[in-house]
Amino acid sequence: MERVNAAAVGMFDGVHLGHLDILDAVGREAARTGGKPVVLTFRNHPLSLLRPQDAPPLLTDAAEKEALIRARLPEATVGMLDFGELRGLPAGDFLKRLRDEAGVATMVMGYDNRFGCDGPRDRAAYDALGARAGMDVVHVAPRPVDGVTASSSRVRELIAAGSVDRAAAMLGRPYSLRGTVVHGRHLGHTLGFPTANVEPAPGRQLPARGVYAAWALLPGEPAQRVPAMVNVGVRPTVDTSPHPALSIEAHLPGFHGDLYGCSLELQLVQRLRGERRFESREALVRQLAIDRHDTLEILSANSPSI
């Protein structure tokens, strides 16, 4: 196979701005050599196999991640690797495999990118391995955002703290939660604020408990974007059961329709407040009215195109 392609390999969870810099470099290197860009990633986090107790929650599932990669690099070949098949493969052998099986002439690496069971930790080691394999190794500098290097772990920290606006700055887009709309206890309807109860996939990074201004993407082609007031929490004012379950509920002001069984995407724009117990249902309703007003105000100033 002709060796002219450029490749990058990594988890790419979230496909944040640092990842986009890597994808851009892959595209440039492939154009320089007259080859094609190749992006190799994993469906599940490698730690889910190595140390399941340490595996982080994911920012994107495999389908979302591939779509985001292709949106940035449409001409790329995107492959999902099986970490179980690679866990015993040294870095040098992995490079040779890419060279021989995928025609890779240039390997693009992020500042903290490592691969291979022997996991070299410095640039010089990978440069030397590339030279032995007859491949160029290109290193991409870290991307600072608000004085902090963009990374998947930092995005997770921000979302877990409820700082979804700061996470969006690092992602280059709002953080999205996708899930199926399921039947709940219809507590919101009794308060005059009917909600769609969204059940995300297991293992997804959830935001801190509280109320968020968000956009909801309704199913259909083209997708319709509507305002959403999203509550993440256990509804302490209205759910007095001994062990209330965490729920994600989206109130869509002005929307009337049946979404049960549909997939709904919620793009979190800004946290309005934390979760708290109110002294009465009437006090909760008054606050929900304020939250809805604030949600519409925030979204009116943050209305991107789909």
Disulfide bonds with the S-S distance in Angstrom:
none
